[in-house]
Amino acid sequence: MIFSYFDDSSDDRRDRFVATGGVVGTEELVAIFEGMWIAETKHLKSPFRSTDCECRKGQFINSTKLDCDALISNLVDLLSHKGNLVGKVASVVPVPLYREVFPDCSVDDPVCLSVAHLIFEMGREGKRQNLPVKLWFEDSKRDRRLITRVYRQIKSLSSWNGVEREMLSGISFGDKTLAPLQAADLVAREAFKACDNLGIRNYRIPLKRMWETSAFVLWGRDGLEILKANGWPSKIDAILALPASVDFRQRRRDQTILFASK
């Protein structure tokens, strides 16, 4: 079975970018990764949160910058492990552009797109590897109902390839006591920061180190216009009009930013 764990990241008001991202791997490799992550964070008083660590707040308020940087570096070592334990994936929606293409959208539509996109990709990955896929999402009052609704809509689609759809084998929600959701938190944050900093700053060091085994998608005008032409957001299967954008078997540098605005 394939295990996938996802979290969200955005600016505080979700008015610049919304990102859903996380880690994906076979059950056996995720178990190895999880054990290594737990060993690396066992000294912490509470579950690791990347923003707290980087900004030295919460449990890290009395930690030195050197110590926080070292911990993040060690965790990125695990995410970019030479054994290729987990792939990193994210779908990032630029909110102003989305609202420009869909002027009558609801406030949750950009989140819906990033979540639906990754669920479809997990079904496709299941077909590629001929393995069922189990999904976990960070539990939150804000998004749990939306994510559940999106998953059920996708599972009920008669228009989607039956094999890919049937590879989706359930969705669960958990908190940061699950180590892979801590990792998903870090991945989602790096995806958000990469897009939020485009044209302003260079890629951050953690992203550069994870690059070869990451597939981050930034939605641009071309992709959004294709969605609109195919009935999104009322038709969730409009995403199927786009090519499969994530291939975990052959991760390449050009998969980091796809559907970029022209």
PAZADREN-197791 format. One line per 10 residues: number of its first residue (from 1); for each residue z, y, x of N, C-alpha, C. Coordinates in nm, 2 decimals. Layout:
<atoms>
NUM) Z Y X Z Y X Z Y X; ...
</atoms>
This chain:
<atoms>
1) 0.00 -0.12 0.08 0.00 0.00 0.00 0.00 0.12 0.09; -0.06 0.23 0.04 -0.06 0.36 0.10 0.05 0.44 0.04; 0.13 0.51 0.12 0.24 0.60 0.08 0.20 0.74 0.11; 0.22 0.83 0.01 0.18 0.97 0.04 0.30 1.06 -0.02; 0.33 1.16 0.06 0.44 1.25 0.02 0.40 1.39 0.03; 0.43 1.47 -0.07 0.37 1.61 -0.08 0.48 1.71 -0.12; 0.46 1.83 -0.06 0.55 1.94 -0.09 0.46 2.06 -0.11; 0.52 2.17 -0.15 0.44 2.30 -0.17 0.49 2.40 -0.07; 0.40 2.50 -0.05 0.44 2.62 0.03 0.36 2.74 -0.02; 0.42 2.85 -0.01 0.35 2.97 -0.06 0.43 3.10 -0.02
11) 0.38 3.21 -0.04 0.46 3.33 -0.03 0.55 3.34 -0.15; 0.65 3.42 -0.15 0.76 3.42 -0.25 0.71 3.43 -0.39; 0.61 3.51 -0.41 0.56 3.54 -0.55 0.43 3.46 -0.58; 0.39 3.37 -0.49 0.27 3.30 -0.51 0.15 3.39 -0.55; 0.14 3.50 -0.48 0.03 3.59 -0.51 -0.07 3.60 -0.39; -0.05 3.53 -0.28 -0.15 3.53 -0.18 -0.22 3.39 -0.16; -0.14 3.29 -0.13 -0.19 3.15 -0.12 -0.08 3.06 -0.18; -0.13 2.95 -0.23 -0.05 2.84 -0.27 -0.10 2.71 -0.20; -0.01 2.64 -0.14 -0.05 2.52 -0.06 0.03 2.40 -0.11; -0.04 2.29 -0.12 0.02 2.16 -0.14 -0.02 2.07 -0.02
21) 0.08 2.01 0.05 0.05 1.94 0.16 0.15 1.83 0.19; 0.11 1.74 0.28 0.20 1.63 0.31 0.15 1.53 0.41; 0.21 1.41 0.41 0.18 1.31 0.50 0.13 1.18 0.43; 0.04 1.11 0.49 -0.02 0.99 0.43 -0.03 0.88 0.53; 0.01 0.76 0.49 -0.01 0.65 0.58 0.02 0.51 0.51; -0.01 0.41 0.58 0.02 0.28 0.52 0.17 0.26 0.51; 0.21 0.17 0.42 0.36 0.15 0.40 0.43 0.12 0.53; 0.37 0.03 0.61 0.43 -0.01 0.74 0.44 0.11 0.84; 0.34 0.19 0.85 0.34 0.30 0.95 0.43 0.41 0.90; 0.43 0.43 0.77 0.52 0.54 0.72 0.67 0.50 0.75
31) 0.70 0.37 0.73 0.84 0.32 0.76 0.87 0.35 0.90; 0.78 0.32 1.00 0.81 0.35 1.14 0.83 0.50 1.16; 0.74 0.58 1.10 0.75 0.72 1.11 0.88 0.77 1.05; 0.92 0.72 0.94 1.05 0.76 0.87 1.17 0.74 0.96; 1.17 0.62 1.02 1.28 0.58 1.11 1.29 0.68 1.23; 1.18 0.71 1.29 1.17 0.80 1.40 1.22 0.94 1.36; 1.18 0.99 1.24 1.22 1.12 1.19 1.37 1.12 1.17; 1.42 1.02 1.11 1.57 1.01 1.08 1.65 1.02 1.21; 1.60 0.95 1.31 1.67 0.95 1.44 1.66 1.09 1.51; 1.55 1.16 1.49 1.54 1.29 1.55 1.63 1.40 1.48
41) 1.66 1.37 1.35 1.73 1.47 1.27 1.87 1.43 1.23; 1.92 1.32 1.29 2.05 1.27 1.25 2.16 1.36 1.28; 2.15 1.45 1.37 2.25 1.55 1.41 2.27 1.66 1.31; 2.17 1.68 1.21 2.17 1.79 1.12 2.28 1.76 1.01; 2.33 1.87 0.96 2.43 1.85 0.85 2.37 1.83 0.71; 2.24 1.87 0.70 2.17 1.86 0.57 2.02 1.83 0.60; 1.94 1.80 0.51 1.80 1.77 0.53 1.73 1.88 0.60; 1.63 1.85 0.69 1.56 1.95 0.76 1.47 2.03 0.66; 1.46 2.16 0.68 1.37 2.25 0.61 1.30 2.33 0.71; 1.17 2.33 0.72 1.10 2.40 0.83 1.13 2.55 0.83
51) 1.13 2.62 0.71 1.15 2.76 0.71 1.29 2.80 0.76; 1.39 2.72 0.72 1.53 2.75 0.77 1.53 2.73 0.92; 1.47 2.63 0.97 1.47 2.61 1.12 1.40 2.72 1.19; 1.28 2.75 1.15 1.20 2.85 1.22 1.27 2.99 1.21; 1.32 3.02 1.09 1.38 3.15 1.07 1.53 3.16 1.11; 1.59 3.04 1.15 1.73 3.03 1.18 1.82 3.09 1.07; 1.81 3.02 0.96 1.90 3.05 0.85 1.95 2.92 0.79; 2.03 2.92 0.69 2.09 2.80 0.63 2.17 2.73 0.74; 2.15 2.60 0.76 2.23 2.53 0.85 2.20 2.56 1.00; 2.09 2.64 1.02 2.05 2.68 1.15 2.09 2.82 1.19
61) 2.17 2.88 1.11 2.21 3.02 1.13 2.28 3.05 1.26; 2.35 2.95 1.31 2.42 2.97 1.44 2.35 2.90 1.55; 2.23 2.85 1.53 2.15 2.78 1.63 2.08 2.88 1.71; 2.05 2.84 1.84 1.97 2.93 1.92 1.82 2.91 1.89; 1.74 3.01 1.92 1.60 3.00 1.90 1.54 2.88 1.99; 1.60 2.86 2.11 1.55 2.76 2.19 1.57 2.62 2.13; 1.69 2.60 2.07 1.72 2.47 2.00 1.63 2.45 1.88; 1.61 2.55 1.80 1.52 2.54 1.68 1.38 2.51 1.72; 1.33 2.58 1.82 1.20 2.56 1.87 1.18 2.41 1.92; 1.28 2.37 1.99 1.28 2.23 2.05 1.28 2.13 1.94
71) 1.36 2.15 1.83 1.36 2.05 1.72 1.22 2.05 1.65; 1.17 2.16 1.62 1.03 2.16 1.56 0.93 2.10 1.65; 0.94 2.12 1.78 0.84 2.06 1.87 0.86 1.91 1.87; 0.98 1.86 1.87 1.00 1.71 1.87 0.95 1.65 1.74; 0.96 1.72 1.62 0.92 1.67 1.50 0.76 1.68 1.49; 0.70 1.78 1.55 0.56 1.78 1.56 0.51 1.67 1.65; 0.59 1.63 1.75 0.55 1.52 1.83 0.53 1.39 1.74; 0.62 1.37 1.65 0.62 1.26 1.56 0.50 1.27 1.47; 0.47 1.39 1.42 0.35 1.41 1.33 0.22 1.39 1.40; 0.22 1.41 1.53 0.10 1.40 1.61 0.11 1.28 1.70
81) 0.19 1.18 1.67 0.22 1.06 1.75 0.09 0.99 1.79; 0.08 0.94 1.91 -0.04 0.88 1.96 -0.07 0.75 1.88; 0.03 0.69 1.82 0.01 0.58 1.73 -0.06 0.61 1.60; -0.08 0.74 1.58 -0.15 0.78 1.45 -0.08 0.73 1.33; 0.05 0.75 1.33 0.14 0.69 1.22 0.10 0.75 1.08; 0.09 0.88 1.07 0.06 0.94 0.95 -0.05 1.04 0.96; -0.14 1.06 0.86 -0.23 1.17 0.85 -0.16 1.28 0.78; -0.21 1.40 0.81 -0.16 1.52 0.75 -0.27 1.59 0.66; -0.24 1.62 0.54 -0.34 1.67 0.45 -0.28 1.79 0.37; -0.37 1.88 0.33 -0.32 2.00 0.25 -0.44 2.06 0.18
91) -0.41 2.11 0.06 -0.51 2.18 -0.02 -0.45 2.32 -0.05; -0.52 2.42 0.00 -0.47 2.56 -0.01 -0.56 2.65 -0.10; -0.51 2.72 -0.19 -0.58 2.80 -0.28 -0.55 2.95 -0.26; -0.65 3.03 -0.23 -0.63 3.17 -0.22 -0.62 3.23 -0.36; -0.50 3.28 -0.39 -0.48 3.32 -0.53 -0.56 3.44 -0.57; -0.58 3.55 -0.50 -0.66 3.66 -0.54 -0.80 3.62 -0.57; -0.86 3.53 -0.48 -1.00 3.49 -0.50 -1.01 3.40 -0.63; -0.91 3.31 -0.64 -0.90 3.23 -0.76 -0.90 3.31 -0.89; -0.82 3.42 -0.89 -0.81 3.50 -1.01 -0.94 3.58 -1.03; -1.01 3.61 -0.92 -1.14 3.68 -0.93 -1.24 3.59 -1.00
101) -1.25 3.46 -0.96 -1.34 3.37 -1.02 -1.30 3.33 -1.16; -1.17 3.32 -1.18 -1.12 3.28 -1.31 -1.02 3.39 -1.36; -1.08 3.50 -1.41 -1.00 3.61 -1.45 -0.90 3.58 -1.56; -0.93 3.48 -1.64 -0.84 3.45 -1.76 -0.74 3.34 -1.73; -0.72 3.31 -1.60 -0.64 3.19 -1.56 -0.50 3.21 -1.59; -0.42 3.10 -1.60 -0.28 3.11 -1.62 -0.21 3.12 -1.48; -0.09 3.15 -1.48 -0.02 3.17 -1.36 -0.01 3.05 -1.27; -0.01 2.93 -1.34 0.01 2.80 -1.27 -0.12 2.74 -1.23; -0.24 2.80 -1.26 -0.37 2.73 -1.24 -0.39 2.71 -1.09; -0.36 2.80 -1.00 -0.39 2.77 -0.85 -0.31 2.65 -0.81
111) -0.18 2.64 -0.85 -0.10 2.52 -0.81 -0.16 2.39 -0.87; -0.21 2.40 -0.99 -0.27 2.29 -1.06 -0.39 2.24 -0.98; -0.47 2.33 -0.93 -0.59 2.29 -0.85 -0.55 2.22 -0.72; -0.45 2.28 -0.65 -0.42 2.21 -0.52 -0.36 2.08 -0.54; -0.28 2.06 -0.65 -0.22 1.93 -0.68 -0.32 1.83 -0.72; -0.41 1.87 -0.82 -0.51 1.78 -0.87 -0.61 1.74 -0.76; -0.64 1.83 -0.67 -0.73 1.80 -0.56 -0.68 1.69 -0.47; -0.55 1.70 -0.44 -0.50 1.59 -0.35 -0.48 1.46 -0.42; -0.45 1.46 -0.55 -0.44 1.34 -0.63 -0.57 1.27 -0.63; -0.68 1.34 -0.66 -0.81 1.28 -0.65 -0.84 1.22 -0.51
121) -0.81 1.30 -0.41 -0.84 1.25 -0.27 -0.76 1.12 -0.24; -0.64 1.11 -0.30 -0.56 0.99 -0.27 -0.63 0.87 -0.34; -0.68 0.89 -0.46 -0.76 0.78 -0.52 -0.88 0.74 -0.43; -0.95 0.84 -0.38 -1.06 0.81 -0.30 -1.02 0.74 -0.17; -0.91 0.78 -0.11 -0.86 0.72 0.01 -0.82 0.57 -0.02; -0.76 0.55 -0.14 -0.72 0.41 -0.17 -0.84 0.32 -0.18; -0.95 0.38 -0.24 -1.08 0.30 -0.24 -1.13 0.27 -0.10; -1.13 0.37 -0.01 -1.18 0.35 0.12 -1.11 0.24 0.20; -0.97 0.24 0.18 -0.89 0.14 0.25 -0.87 0.01 0.17; -0.91 0.02 0.04 -0.89 -0.10 -0.05 -0.74 -0.13 -0.06
131) -0.66 -0.02 -0.08 -0.52 -0.03 -0.09 -0.47 0.06 -0.21; -0.37 0.02 -0.29 -0.31 0.11 -0.39 -0.24 0.22 -0.32; -0.22 0.33 -0.39 -0.16 0.45 -0.34 -0.04 0.49 -0.43; 0.07 0.51 -0.36 0.19 0.56 -0.43 0.21 0.70 -0.39; 0.24 0.79 -0.48 0.26 0.93 -0.45 0.41 0.97 -0.48; 0.46 1.06 -0.39 0.59 1.12 -0.41 0.57 1.27 -0.40; 0.63 1.35 -0.48 0.63 1.50 -0.47 0.77 1.55 -0.46; 0.79 1.66 -0.39 0.92 1.72 -0.39 0.95 1.76 -0.54; 1.07 1.73 -0.58 1.12 1.75 -0.71 1.16 1.90 -0.73; 1.11 1.97 -0.83 1.14 2.10 -0.86 1.13 2.13 -1.01
141) 1.22 2.21 -1.06 1.21 2.24 -1.20 1.09 2.32 -1.23; 1.04 2.40 -1.13 0.92 2.48 -1.15 0.79 2.40 -1.17; 0.78 2.29 -1.09 0.65 2.23 -1.09 0.65 2.08 -1.14; 0.76 2.02 -1.17 0.76 1.88 -1.20 0.68 1.85 -1.32; 0.69 1.93 -1.43 0.62 1.90 -1.55 0.47 1.92 -1.53; 0.43 2.02 -1.45 0.29 2.04 -1.42 0.23 1.93 -1.35; 0.30 1.88 -1.24 0.25 1.77 -1.16 0.23 1.64 -1.24; 0.33 1.61 -1.32 0.33 1.50 -1.41 0.21 1.50 -1.50; 0.19 1.62 -1.56 0.08 1.64 -1.65 -0.06 1.62 -1.58; -0.07 1.67 -1.47 -0.19 1.66 -1.39 -0.22 1.51 -1.36
151) -0.12 1.45 -1.31 -0.13 1.30 -1.27 -0.18 1.22 -1.39; -0.12 1.24 -1.51 -0.15 1.17 -1.63 -0.29 1.20 -1.68; -0.33 1.32 -1.67 -0.47 1.36 -1.70 -0.57 1.29 -1.61; -0.54 1.29 -1.49 -0.64 1.22 -1.39 -0.64 1.07 -1.42; -0.53 1.01 -1.44 -0.52 0.86 -1.46 -0.59 0.82 -1.59; -0.61 0.92 -1.68 -0.67 0.88 -1.81 -0.82 0.92 -1.81; -0.88 0.96 -1.70 -1.02 1.01 -1.70 -1.11 0.89 -1.71; -1.19 0.88 -1.81 -1.30 0.78 -1.81 -1.42 0.82 -1.73; -1.43 0.95 -1.70 -1.54 0.99 -1.62 -1.53 0.97 -1.47; -1.41 0.93 -1.42 -1.39 0.90 -1.28 -1.41 0.76 -1.25
161) -1.46 0.73 -1.13 -1.48 0.60 -1.07 -1.36 0.51 -1.10; -1.38 0.40 -1.17 -1.26 0.32 -1.21 -1.18 0.27 -1.10; -1.25 0.23 -0.99 -1.18 0.17 -0.88 -1.09 0.28 -0.81; -1.14 0.40 -0.79 -1.06 0.50 -0.73 -0.95 0.54 -0.82; -0.97 0.55 -0.95 -0.86 0.59 -1.04 -0.75 0.48 -1.05; -0.79 0.36 -1.05 -0.69 0.25 -1.05 -0.62 0.23 -0.92; -0.66 0.29 -0.81 -0.59 0.28 -0.69 -0.46 0.37 -0.69; -0.46 0.47 -0.79 -0.34 0.55 -0.80 -0.23 0.46 -0.87; -0.12 0.43 -0.80 -0.03 0.33 -0.85 0.11 0.39 -0.88; 0.12 0.51 -0.92 0.24 0.57 -0.96 0.28 0.69 -0.89
171) 0.36 0.77 -0.96 0.41 0.90 -0.90 0.56 0.91 -0.92; 0.63 0.95 -0.82 0.77 0.97 -0.82 0.81 1.11 -0.76; 0.93 1.15 -0.79 0.98 1.28 -0.74 1.11 1.25 -0.66; 1.13 1.33 -0.56 1.25 1.31 -0.48 1.29 1.44 -0.42; 1.40 1.44 -0.35 1.45 1.56 -0.28 1.44 1.54 -0.13; 1.49 1.64 -0.06 1.47 1.64 0.09 1.55 1.53 0.16; 1.63 1.46 0.09 1.70 1.34 0.16 1.60 1.24 0.20; 1.48 1.24 0.14 1.37 1.15 0.18 1.30 1.21 0.30; 1.31 1.15 0.41 1.26 1.20 0.54 1.11 1.24 0.53; 1.02 1.16 0.47 0.88 1.20 0.46 0.86 1.32 0.38
181) 0.95 1.36 0.29 0.94 1.48 0.22 0.98 1.60 0.31; 1.07 1.58 0.40 1.09 1.68 0.50 0.97 1.70 0.59; 0.90 1.60 0.62 0.78 1.61 0.70 0.67 1.68 0.62; 0.66 1.65 0.49 0.57 1.72 0.40 0.59 1.87 0.40; 0.72 1.90 0.40 0.76 2.04 0.40 0.70 2.11 0.52; 0.71 2.05 0.63 0.66 2.12 0.76 0.51 2.13 0.75; 0.44 2.02 0.70 0.30 2.02 0.70 0.25 2.13 0.60; 0.31 2.13 0.48 0.27 2.23 0.38 0.29 2.37 0.43; 0.40 2.40 0.50 0.42 2.53 0.56 0.31 2.57 0.66; 0.28 2.47 0.75 0.18 2.50 0.85 0.04 2.53 0.79
191) 0.01 2.46 0.68 -0.12 2.48 0.61 -0.12 2.62 0.55; -0.01 2.66 0.49 0.00 2.79 0.43 -0.01 2.90 0.53; 0.07 2.88 0.64 0.07 2.99 0.75 -0.07 3.00 0.81; -0.14 2.88 0.83 -0.27 2.89 0.89 -0.37 2.98 0.81; -0.36 2.96 0.68 -0.45 3.04 0.59 -0.40 3.18 0.57; -0.27 3.20 0.56 -0.22 3.34 0.55 -0.24 3.42 0.67; -0.26 3.36 0.79 -0.28 3.43 0.91 -0.42 3.44 0.95; -0.52 3.38 0.88 -0.66 3.38 0.91 -0.71 3.52 0.93; -0.77 3.54 1.05 -0.82 3.68 1.08 -0.72 3.77 1.13; -0.59 3.73 1.13 -0.48 3.82 1.18 -0.42 3.77 1.31
201) -0.39 3.64 1.31 -0.33 3.58 1.43 -0.40 3.45 1.46; -0.38 3.40 1.58 -0.43 3.27 1.62 -0.36 3.16 1.55; -0.42 3.04 1.54 -0.35 2.93 1.49 -0.21 2.91 1.56; -0.11 2.87 1.48 0.02 2.84 1.54 0.02 2.71 1.62; 0.11 2.71 1.72 0.12 2.59 1.81 0.13 2.46 1.74; 0.22 2.45 1.64 0.24 2.32 1.57 0.10 2.27 1.50; 0.03 2.36 1.44 -0.10 2.32 1.38 -0.20 2.28 1.49; -0.20 2.35 1.60 -0.29 2.31 1.71 -0.26 2.17 1.76; -0.14 2.13 1.76 -0.10 2.00 1.81 -0.13 1.89 1.71; -0.13 1.93 1.58 -0.15 1.83 1.47 -0.30 1.82 1.44
211) -0.38 1.91 1.49 -0.51 1.94 1.45 -0.60 1.81 1.43; -0.60 1.72 1.53 -0.69 1.61 1.54 -0.66 1.51 1.43; -0.54 1.51 1.37 -0.51 1.41 1.26 -0.47 1.48 1.14; -0.53 1.60 1.11 -0.51 1.68 0.99 -0.63 1.71 0.92; -0.63 1.72 0.79 -0.74 1.76 0.71 -0.69 1.86 0.61; -0.70 1.99 0.64 -0.65 2.10 0.56 -0.78 2.16 0.49; -0.77 2.18 0.36 -0.88 2.24 0.29 -0.84 2.38 0.23; -0.91 2.48 0.27 -0.89 2.61 0.21 -1.01 2.63 0.11; -0.97 2.65 -0.01 -1.07 2.67 -0.11 -1.14 2.81 -0.10; -1.27 2.81 -0.11 -1.34 2.94 -0.10 -1.42 2.96 -0.22
221) -1.50 3.07 -0.22 -1.58 3.11 -0.34 -1.68 3.00 -0.38; -1.75 2.94 -0.29 -1.85 2.84 -0.32 -1.78 2.72 -0.40; -1.67 2.67 -0.35 -1.61 2.56 -0.42 -1.56 2.60 -0.55; -1.50 2.72 -0.56 -1.44 2.76 -0.69 -1.55 2.79 -0.79; -1.67 2.84 -0.75 -1.78 2.86 -0.84 -1.83 2.73 -0.89; -1.84 2.63 -0.81 -1.88 2.49 -0.85 -1.78 2.44 -0.96; -1.66 2.46 -0.93 -1.56 2.42 -1.03 -1.58 2.49 -1.17; -1.60 2.62 -1.16 -1.62 2.70 -1.28 -1.75 2.65 -1.36; -1.85 2.62 -1.29 -1.98 2.58 -1.35 -1.96 2.44 -1.42; -1.86 2.36 -1.37 -1.84 2.23 -1.43 -1.72 2.22 -1.52
231) -1.67 2.34 -1.56 -1.58 2.34 -1.67 -1.43 2.36 -1.64; -1.40 2.37 -1.51 -1.26 2.40 -1.47 -1.22 2.53 -1.52; -1.09 2.55 -1.57 -0.98 2.45 -1.56 -0.96 2.36 -1.68; -1.04 2.38 -1.79 -1.02 2.30 -1.91 -1.06 2.16 -1.88; -1.15 2.14 -1.79 -1.20 2.00 -1.75 -1.15 1.97 -1.61; -1.05 1.89 -1.60 -0.99 1.86 -1.47 -1.09 1.78 -1.38; -1.18 1.70 -1.45 -1.27 1.62 -1.37 -1.38 1.71 -1.31; -1.38 1.84 -1.32 -1.48 1.93 -1.25 -1.47 1.91 -1.10; -1.35 1.87 -1.05 -1.33 1.85 -0.91 -1.43 1.74 -0.86; -1.47 1.65 -0.95 -1.56 1.54 -0.91 -1.70 1.59 -0.87
241) -1.73 1.71 -0.91 -1.86 1.77 -0.88 -1.87 1.81 -0.73; -1.75 1.81 -0.66 -1.75 1.84 -0.52 -1.75 1.71 -0.44; -1.80 1.71 -0.32 -1.79 1.59 -0.24 -1.65 1.56 -0.19; -1.63 1.43 -0.17 -1.50 1.40 -0.11 -1.48 1.47 0.02; -1.37 1.54 0.03 -1.35 1.63 0.14 -1.25 1.59 0.25; -1.19 1.48 0.23 -1.09 1.43 0.33 -1.12 1.29 0.36; -1.14 1.26 0.49 -1.16 1.12 0.53 -1.06 1.09 0.64; -0.96 1.01 0.61 -0.86 0.98 0.71 -0.90 0.88 0.81; -1.01 0.81 0.79 -1.06 0.72 0.89 -1.12 0.79 1.01; -1.19 0.90 0.98 -1.26 0.98 1.09 -1.22 1.12 1.08
251) -1.10 1.15 1.12 -1.05 1.29 1.12 -1.12 1.37 1.23; -1.17 1.49 1.19 -1.24 1.57 1.29 -1.19 1.71 1.29; -1.22 1.78 1.39 -1.18 1.92 1.39 -1.24 2.00 1.28; -1.36 1.97 1.24 -1.42 2.05 1.13 -1.37 2.02 0.99; -1.27 1.93 0.98 -1.20 1.91 0.86 -1.08 2.00 0.83; -1.05 2.08 0.93 -0.93 2.16 0.91 -0.95 2.27 0.80; -1.06 2.33 0.81 -1.08 2.44 0.70 -1.22 2.40 0.64; -1.22 2.36 0.51 -1.34 2.33 0.44 -1.34 2.43 0.32; -1.46 2.44 0.26 -1.49 2.53 0.15 -1.44 2.67 0.18; -1.46 2.71 0.30 -1.41 2.84 0.34 -1.50 2.95 0.28
261) -1.44 3.06 0.25 -1.52 3.17 0.18 -1.62 3.22 0.28; -1.74 3.26 0.22 -1.85 3.31 0.30 -1.85 3.46 0.30
</atoms>
